[in-house]
Amino acid sequence: MHEFGIAEAILSAVEQRAAGRRVRQARVRAGALLRITEPAINQAFAMVAEGSAAEGARVDLVIVPARLTCRSCGQTTTSHDPFVTCPGCGGADIDTEGGDDLILESIEMAEATHVPGNPRRDRGNPE
């Protein structure tokens, strides 16, 4: 499963950005050429993140389509399926651009119960 290598790359980026803080969720943009799904990447991520600050975190996956240009008729389109034929002429001689990106867009931190150096505050006592 190639998802494990991708999950390891995501974990590395998450850990670098989180700087030791617990992570609840990571939002990732992945190109269609990577051929990954959210359930598969979450399963792989759960395994590689075990024991890390991202243990238990979920990956919110956004698939970015590839840009396809037909060499026969010149039509350009986008698709989540890089093995598609040209919608204009039916040709299969297609140039593919993009669709292989893997970008960590954001991470959501788990709520801390107490941050060292900051006084604890009760809900009834706003001081």
MDAnalysis code that builds the backbone (N, CA, C; Angstrom):
import MDAnalysis as mda
import numpy as np

u = mda.Universe.empty(381, n_residues=127, atom_resindex=np.repeat(np.arange(127), 3), trajectory=True)
u.add_TopologyAttr("name", ["N", "CA", "C"] * 127)
u.add_TopologyAttr("resid", np.arange(1, 128))
u.add_TopologyAttr("resname", ["MET", "HIS", "GLU", "PHE", "GLY", "ILE", "ALA", "GLU", "ALA", "ILE", "LEU", "SER", "ALA", "VAL", "GLU", "GLN", "ARG", "ALA", "ALA", "GLY", "ARG", "ARG", "VAL", "ARG", "GLN", "ALA", "ARG", "VAL", "ARG", "ALA", "GLY", "ALA", "LEU", "LEU", "ARG", "ILE", "THR", "GLU", "PRO", "ALA", "ILE", "ASN", "GLN", "ALA", "PHE", "ALA", "MET", "VAL", "ALA", "GLU", "GLY", "SER", "ALA", "ALA", "GLU", "GLY", "ALA", "ARG", "VAL", "ASP", "LEU", "VAL", "ILE", "VAL", "PRO", "ALA", "ARG", "LEU", "THR", "CYS", "ARG", "SER", "CYS", "GLY", "GLN", "THR", "THR", "THR", "SER", "HIS", "ASP", "PRO", "PHE", "VAL", "THR", "CYS", "PRO", "GLY", "CYS", "GLY", "GLY", "ALA", "ASP", "ILE", "ASP", "THR", "GLU", "GLY", "GLY", "ASP", "ASP", "LEU", "ILE", "LEU", "GLU", "SER", "ILE", "GLU", "MET", "ALA", "GLU", "ALA", "THR", "HIS", "VAL", "PRO", "GLY", "ASN", "PRO", "ARG", "ARG", "ASP", "ARG", "GLY", "ASN", "PRO", "GLU"])
u.atoms.positions = np.array([
    [0.837, -1.183, 0.000],
    [0.000, 0.000, 0.000],
    [0.883, 1.248, 0.000],
    [0.793, 2.056, -1.032],
    [1.610, 3.269, -1.109],
    [1.140, 4.347, -0.147],
    [-0.038, 4.158, 0.439],
    [-0.549, 5.138, 1.402],
    [0.359, 5.289, 2.614],
    [1.095, 4.238, 2.972],
    [1.970, 4.333, 4.147],
    [3.093, 5.339, 3.928],
    [3.671, 5.347, 2.756],
    [4.711, 6.337, 2.458],
    [4.157, 7.743, 2.475],
    [2.961, 7.909, 1.940],
    [2.312, 9.221, 1.941],
    [1.958, 9.625, 3.374],
    [1.443, 8.671, 4.164],
    [1.095, 8.951, 5.559],
    [2.336, 9.346, 6.355],
    [3.469, 8.717, 6.087],
    [4.718, 9.082, 6.774],
    [5.150, 10.496, 6.404],
    [4.963, 10.877, 5.142],
    [5.307, 12.243, 4.720],
    [4.390, 13.254, 5.405],
    [3.114, 12.927, 5.506],
    [2.158, 13.820, 6.187],
    [2.537, 13.944, 7.653],
    [2.833, 12.821, 8.307],
    [3.204, 12.846, 9.722],
    [4.443, 13.704, 9.949],
    [5.430, 13.576, 9.088],
    [6.652, 14.378, 9.225],
    [6.328, 15.870, 9.174],
    [5.494, 16.269, 8.221],
    [5.119, 17.685, 8.103],
    [4.286, 18.137, 9.300],
    [3.375, 17.281, 9.767],
    [2.532, 17.610, 10.924],
    [3.398, 17.791, 12.168],
    [4.317, 16.867, 12.405],
    [5.171, 16.957, 13.596],
    [6.047, 18.204, 13.569],
    [6.538, 18.547, 12.395],
    [7.372, 19.745, 12.279],
    [6.556, 20.996, 12.613],
    [5.338, 21.075, 12.082],
    [4.507, 22.252, 12.325],
    [3.972, 22.285, 13.754],
    [3.655, 21.122, 14.320],
    [3.060, 21.062, 15.659],
    [4.070, 21.347, 16.760],
    [5.341, 21.117, 16.506],
    [6.410, 21.387, 17.475],
    [6.113, 20.772, 18.844],
    [5.704, 19.503, 18.848],
    [5.481, 18.786, 20.099],
    [4.084, 18.901, 20.683],
    [3.268, 19.772, 20.153],
    [1.899, 19.917, 20.659],
    [1.011, 18.811, 20.090],
    [0.000, 18.409, 20.834],
    [-0.933, 17.356, 20.397],
    [-1.767, 17.876, 19.227],
    [-1.984, 17.003, 18.258],
    [-2.721, 17.358, 17.048],
    [-4.013, 16.563, 16.987],
    [-5.084, 17.238, 16.628],
    [-6.393, 16.592, 16.497],
    [-6.704, 16.262, 15.039],
    [-6.329, 17.159, 14.122],
    [-6.681, 16.967, 12.712],
    [-5.664, 17.655, 11.814],
    [-5.461, 17.078, 10.641],
    [-4.600, 17.678, 9.625],
    [-5.392, 17.763, 8.328],
    [-5.349, 18.911, 7.680],
    [-6.016, 19.084, 6.380],
    [-4.938, 19.032, 5.309],
    [-5.117, 18.107, 4.352],
    [-4.107, 17.847, 3.333],
    [-4.737, 17.923, 1.950],
    [-4.049, 18.630, 1.043],
    [-4.439, 18.652, -0.378],
    [-3.537, 17.663, -1.100],
    [-4.175, 16.715, -1.806],
    [-3.419, 15.688, -2.517],
    [-3.881, 15.639, -3.963],
    [-2.934, 15.560, -4.867],
    [-3.247, 15.480, -6.278],
    [-3.887, 14.146, -6.639],
    [-4.741, 14.180, -7.657],
    [-5.464, 12.992, -8.102],
    [-4.528, 11.878, -8.557],
    [-3.320, 12.241, -9.034],
    [-2.381, 11.226, -9.503],
    [-1.836, 10.360, -8.370],
    [-1.959, 10.834, -7.123],
    [-1.503, 10.037, -5.989],
    [-2.434, 8.855, -5.727],
    [-3.652, 8.924, -6.249],
    [-4.621, 7.825, -6.172],
    [-4.839, 7.346, -4.737],
    [-5.130, 8.296, -3.828],
    [-5.409, 7.933, -2.445],
    [-6.830, 8.329, -2.101],
    [-7.381, 7.652, -1.109],
    [-8.717, 7.967, -0.618],
    [-8.612, 8.335, 0.859],
    [-9.598, 9.048, 1.349],
    [-9.561, 9.472, 2.747],
    [-9.580, 8.291, 3.716],
    [-10.431, 7.279, 3.502],
    [-10.398, 6.143, 4.444],
    [-9.039, 5.426, 4.458],
    [-8.432, 5.232, 3.286],
    [-7.145, 4.528, 3.225],
    [-6.030, 5.346, 3.864],
    [-6.012, 6.661, 3.629],
    [-4.940, 7.479, 4.199],
    [-5.116, 7.602, 5.712],
    [-6.360, 7.636, 6.190],
    [-6.583, 7.696, 7.635],
    [-6.168, 6.404, 8.320],
    [-6.404, 5.284, 7.675],
    [-5.979, 4.009, 8.244],
    [-4.451, 3.947, 8.327],
    [-3.781, 4.337, 7.256],
    [-2.322, 4.335, 7.237],
    [-1.770, 5.359, 8.235],
    [-2.389, 6.548, 8.296],
    [-1.920, 7.595, 9.202],
    [-2.043, 7.149, 10.656],
    [-3.133, 6.466, 10.986],
    [-3.327, 5.980, 12.355],
    [-2.191, 5.047, 12.754],
    [-1.740, 4.239, 11.821],
    [-0.668, 3.286, 12.124],
    [0.693, 3.981, 12.267],
    [1.010, 4.909, 11.354],
    [2.319, 5.556, 11.422],
    [2.388, 6.607, 12.529],
    [1.250, 7.147, 12.950],
    [1.237, 8.198, 13.973],
    [1.211, 7.645, 15.395],
    [1.100, 6.342, 15.525],
    [1.048, 5.730, 16.844],
    [2.257, 6.152, 17.687],
    [1.994, 6.657, 18.893],
    [3.062, 7.083, 19.790],
    [3.585, 8.482, 19.531],
    [3.045, 9.171, 18.524],
    [3.500, 10.532, 18.210],
    [2.500, 11.556, 18.744],
    [2.817, 12.839, 18.570],
    [1.907, 13.913, 18.979],
    [0.640, 13.919, 18.133],
    [0.661, 13.188, 17.016],
    [-0.502, 13.124, 16.129],
    [-1.302, 11.834, 16.308],
    [-0.969, 11.056, 17.337],
    [-1.719, 9.817, 17.570],
    [-3.196, 10.143, 17.783],
    [-4.063, 9.459, 17.069],
    [-5.504, 9.688, 17.174],
    [-6.015, 10.808, 16.283],
    [-5.116, 11.524, 15.608],
    [-5.532, 12.629, 14.730],
    [-6.143, 12.076, 13.447],
    [-6.986, 12.867, 12.838],
    [-7.649, 12.498, 11.597],
    [-7.105, 13.359, 10.462],
    [-7.023, 12.775, 9.267],
    [-6.603, 13.503, 8.079],
    [-7.838, 13.853, 7.263],
    [-8.047, 15.143, 7.042],
    [-9.116, 15.637, 6.179],
    [-8.475, 15.822, 4.806],
    [-8.878, 14.988, 3.853],
    [-8.224, 14.942, 2.556],
    [-9.035, 15.670, 1.490],
    [-8.371, 16.576, 0.772],
    [-8.970, 17.287, -0.352],
    [-8.213, 16.844, -1.601],
    [-8.926, 16.226, -2.545],
    [-8.289, 15.747, -3.770],
    [-8.310, 16.859, -4.820],
    [-7.136, 17.152, -5.384],
    [-6.978, 18.187, -6.403],
    [-6.886, 17.503, -7.771],
    [-7.729, 17.897, -8.719],
    [-7.694, 17.242, -10.029],
    [-6.426, 17.579, -10.810],
    [-6.098, 16.684, -11.733],
    [-4.982, 16.920, -12.653],
    [-5.500, 17.721, -13.843],
    [-4.613, 18.486, -14.464],
    [-4.973, 19.246, -15.670],
    [-4.549, 18.410, -16.875],
    [-5.473, 18.169, -17.775],
    [-5.229, 17.311, -18.929],
    [-5.364, 18.118, -20.213],
    [-4.412, 17.948, -21.131],
    [-4.461, 18.618, -22.427],
    [-4.335, 17.557, -23.511],
    [-5.289, 17.571, -24.429],
    [-5.294, 16.609, -25.527],
    [-4.300, 17.065, -26.593],
    [-3.411, 16.181, -26.996],
    [-2.433, 16.502, -28.038],
    [-3.075, 16.504, -29.429],
    [-4.211, 15.831, -29.576],
    [-4.874, 15.750, -30.884],
    [-5.667, 17.005, -31.212],
    [-6.530, 17.436, -30.263],
    [-7.403, 18.576, -30.559],
    [-7.076, 19.819, -29.739],
    [-6.217, 19.680, -28.715],
    [-5.819, 20.830, -27.912],
    [-6.747, 21.167, -26.767],
    [-7.829, 20.425, -26.585],
    [-8.760, 20.728, -25.495],
    [-8.084, 20.483, -24.147],
    [-8.338, 21.398, -23.209],
    [-7.805, 21.293, -21.854],
    [-8.961, 21.135, -20.882],
    [-8.784, 20.235, -19.926],
    [-9.808, 19.999, -18.917],
    [-9.125, 19.546, -17.636],
    [-9.883, 19.398, -16.576],
    [-9.359, 18.838, -15.335],
    [-10.125, 17.563, -15.037],
    [-9.473, 16.670, -14.321],
    [-10.113, 15.397, -14.003],
    [-9.478, 14.785, -12.770],
    [-10.291, 14.066, -12.018],
    [-9.774, 13.287, -10.895],
    [-9.265, 11.934, -11.384],
    [-9.588, 11.583, -12.627],
    [-9.138, 10.331, -13.232],
    [-8.110, 10.643, -14.311],
    [-6.831, 10.401, -14.041],
    [-5.797, 10.744, -15.017],
    [-5.768, 9.818, -16.235],
    [-6.570, 8.777, -16.230],
    [-6.592, 7.827, -17.336],
    [-7.818, 8.005, -18.220],
    [-8.360, 9.198, -18.244],
    [-9.547, 9.518, -19.016],
    [-9.156, 9.846, -20.462],
    [-10.099, 9.678, -21.374],
    [-9.873, 10.104, -22.757],
    [-10.392, 11.527, -22.913],
    [-9.987, 12.176, -23.994],
    [-10.381, 13.559, -24.246],
    [-11.899, 13.643, -24.407],
    [-12.547, 14.545, -23.660],
    [-14.001, 14.693, -23.793],
    [-14.396, 15.349, -25.125],
    [-13.443, 15.999, -25.802],
    [-13.742, 16.666, -27.073],
    [-13.689, 15.742, -28.269],
    [-12.579, 14.965, -28.366],
    [-12.400, 14.132, -29.566],
    [-12.290, 12.645, -29.263],
    [-12.235, 12.295, -27.977],
    [-12.117, 10.890, -27.606],
    [-10.698, 10.366, -27.675],
    [-9.745, 11.234, -27.975],
    [-8.342, 10.836, -28.093],
    [-7.734, 10.421, -26.763],
    [-6.736, 9.573, -26.847],
    [-6.067, 9.085, -25.641],
    [-4.655, 9.655, -25.492],
    [-4.232, 10.488, -26.438],
    [-2.897, 11.089, -26.382],
    [-2.991, 12.374, -25.559],
    [-2.866, 12.221, -24.250],
    [-3.139, 13.297, -23.293],
    [-1.875, 13.655, -22.521],
    [-1.604, 14.953, -22.385],
    [-0.560, 15.444, -21.483],
    [-1.201, 15.725, -20.136],
    [-0.528, 15.318, -19.072],
    [-1.031, 15.532, -17.714],
    [-0.132, 16.538, -17.014],
    [-0.760, 17.493, -16.343],
    [-0.018, 18.513, -15.602],
    [-0.567, 18.583, -14.189],
    [0.317, 18.609, -13.222],
    [-0.109, 18.694, -11.825],
    [-0.735, 17.387, -11.378],
    [-1.446, 17.455, -10.278],
    [-2.131, 16.283, -9.773],
    [-1.261, 15.374, -8.926],
    [0.007, 15.749, -8.704],
    [0.883, 14.923, -7.884],
    [1.337, 15.664, -6.617],
    [0.654, 16.750, -6.301],
    [0.993, 17.559, -5.127],
    [0.580, 16.863, -3.834],
    [1.279, 17.170, -2.772],
    [0.910, 16.752, -1.431],
    [1.243, 17.927, -0.526],
    [0.204, 18.628, -0.061],
    [0.392, 19.867, 0.685],
    [-0.360, 19.799, 2.013],
    [0.353, 20.028, 3.096],
    [-0.276, 20.139, 4.403],
    [-0.825, 21.555, 4.502],
    [-2.139, 21.690, 4.434],
    [-2.766, 23.023, 4.482],
    [-2.844, 23.568, 5.893],
    [-3.258, 22.713, 6.828],
    [-3.418, 23.197, 8.201],
    [-3.455, 22.026, 9.164],
    [-3.231, 22.346, 10.431],
    [-3.412, 21.356, 11.490],
    [-4.268, 21.996, 12.573],
    [-5.026, 21.161, 13.238],
    [-5.846, 21.614, 14.360],
    [-5.274, 20.971, 15.614],
    [-4.937, 21.795, 16.571],
    [-4.349, 21.306, 17.807],
    [-5.429, 20.796, 18.742],
    [-5.071, 19.802, 19.530],
    [-5.955, 19.337, 20.594],
    [-5.940, 20.401, 21.687],
    [-7.051, 20.565, 22.373],
    [-7.123, 21.573, 23.427],
    [-6.255, 21.152, 24.605],
    [-5.477, 22.078, 25.080],
    [-4.646, 21.820, 26.250],
    [-5.472, 22.059, 27.501],
    [-5.284, 21.226, 28.493],
    [-5.993, 21.435, 29.750],
    [-5.324, 22.535, 30.566],
    [-4.014, 22.688, 30.392],
    [-3.294, 23.745, 31.081],
    [-2.016, 24.045, 30.309],
    [-1.768, 25.307, 30.106],
    [-0.540, 25.721, 29.421],
    [0.412, 26.236, 30.490],
    [1.596, 25.607, 30.612],
    [2.545, 26.058, 31.639],
    [2.857, 27.546, 31.483],
    [2.877, 28.240, 32.618],
    [3.187, 29.671, 32.606],
    [1.947, 30.541, 32.574],
    [0.797, 29.969, 32.234],
    [-0.460, 30.719, 32.235],
    [-1.280, 30.278, 33.432],
    [-1.872, 31.242, 34.149],
    [-2.676, 30.868, 35.318],
    [-3.929, 30.110, 34.874],
    [-4.339, 29.152, 35.695],
    [-5.577, 28.415, 35.401],
    [-6.754, 29.316, 35.709],
    [-7.793, 29.197, 34.885],
    [-8.985, 30.015, 35.083],
    [-10.198, 29.114, 35.195],
    [-10.993, 29.370, 36.215],
    [-12.256, 28.670, 36.357],
    [-13.297, 29.424, 35.551],
    [-14.339, 28.710, 35.131],
    [-15.397, 29.376, 34.353],
    [-16.104, 30.442, 35.160],
    [-16.239, 30.224, 36.453],
    [-16.924, 31.212, 37.289],
    [-16.006, 32.332, 37.763],
    [-14.677, 32.180, 37.583],
    [-13.717, 33.154, 38.063],
    [-12.853, 33.600, 36.884],
    [-13.186, 34.711, 36.218],
    [-12.495, 35.136, 35.000],
    [-11.119, 35.766, 35.202],
    [-10.591, 35.822, 36.407],
    [-9.304, 36.512, 36.610],
    [-8.157, 35.861, 35.992],
])
